[in-house]
Amino acid sequence: MKTFDVIIIGSGLAGLQCAKLLSQQGAKILLVDRKSDLKKGIHTTGIFVRKTFEDFEFPPETLGKAVRRVTLYSPKLKSMDLASEHDEFRVGKMGVLYESFLQDCLANGVQFSDSTKYVRLQLTRSFTIVKLERNGEEFEVRTKVLVGADGANSKVARDLQLDENTEFIVGVEEIYQGVPLTDEPRLHCFLDAETAPGYLAWVTNDGEDVHIGVGGDYAGENPREALEIFKQKVIGKIVNLKGAKLVEKRGGKIPVGGVLRKIANERGLLVGDAAGAVSPLTAGGLDPAMRLSKYAAEVIWERLKTNDPQVLLNYSGEAFRARFVSRLWMRRIIATFTNQIILEIGCAFLRLPLIRSFAKHVFFGRGSFPDIENVYPRSDTKEARSLAEV
Ligand SMILES: Cc1cc2nc3c(=O)[nH]c(=O)nc-3n(C[C@H](O)[C@H](O)[C@H](O)COP(=O)(O)OP(=O)(O)OC[C@H]3O[C@@H](n4cnc5c(N)ncnc54)[C@H](O)[C@@H]3O)c2cc1C
């Protein structure tokens, strides 16, 4: 049986970032994904906020043009423009980005197993045996640390008996090429209780393509039907799809209950959506995936260096939760606006200077996910523990 320092289940942004950073330290890593090709089955729009591309390095070809403008619409399509003097967003070319991160991992010696499904685990005294399946055949590998980077419905979380996500919204979108773009790149965001209950619908002009999507709590209804209704509302008014070609459909569940409390034990830990690392207010999970995985890689490296499994217990979601309380409640309050008329009235308040500056803060602020340094001061686990107790 092959033995690894770390086995990472899931090669989305969180798993790739964790594998990339740990492999730079020299850890022996197996990275696994059930997909045969990381460029396929992408579920995210891929909007990166300024904080992420300022704090982390991305090869230039992996990110789209800078976006400085947001237009916010009421249910009756009354609009309000927000502009920033900074490059606030860039839409990731996610297939290219995943491939670029994967190539960095491979160059650092990471073993990658595609088309490979995580099945279950078994604990022995000093190792975790991980059962995987590839092309219908099961095989076993063992590891000192198991990382669940397997998304919103993490099986690793369940099997490691860590916390699991329970609060979700669903997002679906279509991407069109060849849209005649007369405007500069812009995020058009729609408050619309009918097609995006509790969240937003969007038309994203990323400077090359156009993403049209809806997100919300559909309570068992089909979000693709909501997307069709939304398209009828905006095509011809906000976006012209004449001559455009539908090139991709994306979608998936987004955990919005905030970072989970118990995200590690002595055998392993969770990163990205598996850890609930998504801003409850904006539903953005890419910045949290980058940041939490960086912290996870540091903790895992410390555990490998010291050969002390207890080190992993320093990786806790408690302190993040404290920072999310207000955003969590704001999202829950917004989710109660299920009536179009009340939402329309609410949108009128957005024109008031104070509310407008709050909207600017939500879209352009740097607070979607806390800096890890502020949550867990470096190399000071005592302080980290006292923070966790607050
Ligand atoms: C429609 C939509 C739009 C979004 N738009 C944005 C946005 O614009 N900006 C933003 O910041 N956030 C956005 N999000 C959220 C963001 O995409 C996620 O938070 C982020 O991609 C999470 O990354 P991850 O690596 O944790 O998970 P994932 O990207 O879900 O990766 C998990 C990986 O694990 C693999 N996997 C799962 N189970 C197994 C298994 N049993 N065995 C092997 N492999 C497995 C999957 O194949 C997948 O590759 C959006 C989400 C949705 C659904």
The ligand as a Tripos MOL2 file, in Angstrom:
@<TRIPOS>MOLECULE
LIG
   53    58     1     0     0
SMALL
NO_CHARGES

@<TRIPOS>ATOM
      1 C1        -23.1740   29.0600   -9.6530 C.3       1 LIG1
      2 C2        -22.0930   29.4650   -8.6910 C.ar      1 LIG1
      3 C3        -21.4310   30.6510   -8.8940 C.ar      1 LIG1
      4 C4        -20.4350   31.0490   -8.0000 C.ar      1 LIG1
      5 N1        -19.7670   32.2000   -8.2580 N.ar      1 LIG1
      6 C5        -18.7880   32.6050   -7.4260 C.ar      1 LIG1
      7 C6        -18.0450   33.7660   -7.7300 C.ar      1 LIG1
      8 O1        -18.2380   34.3880   -8.7560 O.2       1 LIG1
      9 N2        -17.0720   34.1630   -6.8470 N.ar      1 LIG1
     10 C7        -16.8100   33.4650   -5.6970 C.ar      1 LIG1
     11 O2        -15.9360   33.8840   -4.9180 O.2       1 LIG1
     12 N3        -17.4870   32.3280   -5.4060 N.ar      1 LIG1
     13 C8        -18.4530   31.8610   -6.2510 C.ar      1 LIG1
     14 N4        -19.1230   30.7040   -5.9910 N.ar      1 LIG1
     15 C9        -18.6690   29.8950   -4.8420 C.3       1 LIG1
     16 C10       -17.3250   29.2390   -5.2270 C.3       1 LIG1
     17 O3        -17.4020   28.7520   -6.5220 O.3       1 LIG1
     18 C11       -16.9670   28.0810   -4.3000 C.3       1 LIG1
     19 O4        -17.0270   28.5460   -2.9610 O.3       1 LIG1
     20 C12       -15.5600   27.5420   -4.5880 C.3       1 LIG1
     21 O5        -15.4510   27.1770   -5.9440 O.3       1 LIG1
     22 C13       -15.2680   26.3510   -3.6880 C.3       1 LIG1
     23 O6        -14.0910   25.6900   -4.0930 O.3       1 LIG1
     24 P1        -13.7480   24.2650   -3.4870 P.3       1 LIG1
     25 O7        -12.4190   23.8940   -4.0410 O.co2     1 LIG1
     26 O8        -13.9360   24.2650   -2.0210 O.co2     1 LIG1
     27 O9        -14.8910   23.2970   -4.0300 O.3       1 LIG1
     28 P2        -15.1980   22.7750   -5.4870 P.3       1 LIG1
     29 O10       -14.8260   23.7570   -6.5090 O.co2     1 LIG1
     30 O11       -16.6170   22.3030   -5.4150 O.co2     1 LIG1
     31 O12       -14.2340   21.5140   -5.6590 O.3       1 LIG1
     32 C14       -14.5100   20.2840   -5.0860 C.3       1 LIG1
     33 C15       -13.8400   19.2210   -5.9380 C.3       1 LIG1
     34 O13       -13.9890   17.9700   -5.2570 O.3       1 LIG1
     35 C16       -14.2920   16.9780   -6.1970 C.3       1 LIG1
     36 N5        -14.9990   15.9170   -5.4690 N.ar      1 LIG1
     37 C17       -16.1710   16.0120   -4.8120 C.ar      1 LIG1
     38 N6        -16.5010   14.8280   -4.2510 N.ar      1 LIG1
     39 C18       -15.4950   13.9730   -4.5580 C.ar      1 LIG1
     40 C19       -15.2620   12.5910   -4.2790 C.ar      1 LIG1
     41 N7        -16.1170   11.8500   -3.5440 N.pl3     1 LIG1
     42 N8        -14.1280   12.0080   -4.7500 N.ar      1 LIG1
     43 C20       -13.2400   12.7430   -5.4850 C.ar      1 LIG1
     44 N9        -13.4270   14.0420   -5.7950 N.ar      1 LIG1
     45 C21       -14.5330   14.6560   -5.3340 C.ar      1 LIG1
     46 C22       -15.1440   17.6880   -7.2560 C.3       1 LIG1
     47 O14       -15.0880   17.0160   -8.4910 O.3       1 LIG1
     48 C23       -14.4960   19.0740   -7.3110 C.3       1 LIG1
     49 O15       -13.5100   19.1660   -8.3130 O.3       1 LIG1
     50 C24       -20.1120   30.2470   -6.8730 C.ar      1 LIG1
     51 C25       -20.7670   29.0270   -6.6840 C.ar      1 LIG1
     52 C26       -21.7450   28.6410   -7.5800 C.ar      1 LIG1
     53 C27       -22.4370   27.3200   -7.3660 C.3       1 LIG1
@<TRIPOS>BOND
     1     1     2 1
     2     2     3 ar
     3     2    52 ar
     4     3     4 ar
     5     4     5 ar
     6     4    50 ar
     7     5     6 ar
     8     6     7 ar
     9     6    13 1
    10     7     8 2
    11     7     9 ar
    12     9    10 ar
    13    10    11 2
    14    10    12 ar
    15    12    13 ar
    16    13    14 ar
    17    14    15 1
    18    14    50 ar
    19    15    16 1
    20    16    17 1
    21    16    18 1
    22    18    19 1
    23    18    20 1
    24    20    21 1
    25    20    22 1
    26    22    23 1
    27    23    24 1
    28    24    25 2
    29    24    26 1
    30    24    27 1
    31    27    28 1
    32    28    29 2
    33    28    30 1
    34    28    31 1
    35    31    32 1
    36    32    33 1
    37    33    34 1
    38    33    48 1
    39    34    35 1
    40    35    36 1
    41    35    46 1
    42    36    37 ar
    43    36    45 ar
    44    37    38 ar
    45    38    39 ar
    46    39    40 ar
    47    39    45 ar
    48    40    41 1
    49    40    42 ar
    50    42    43 ar
    51    43    44 ar
    52    44    45 ar
    53    46    47 1
    54    46    48 1
    55    48    49 1
    56    50    51 ar
    57    51    52 ar
    58    52    53 1
@<TRIPOS>SUBSTRUCTURE
     1 LIG1         1 GROUP 0 **** ****
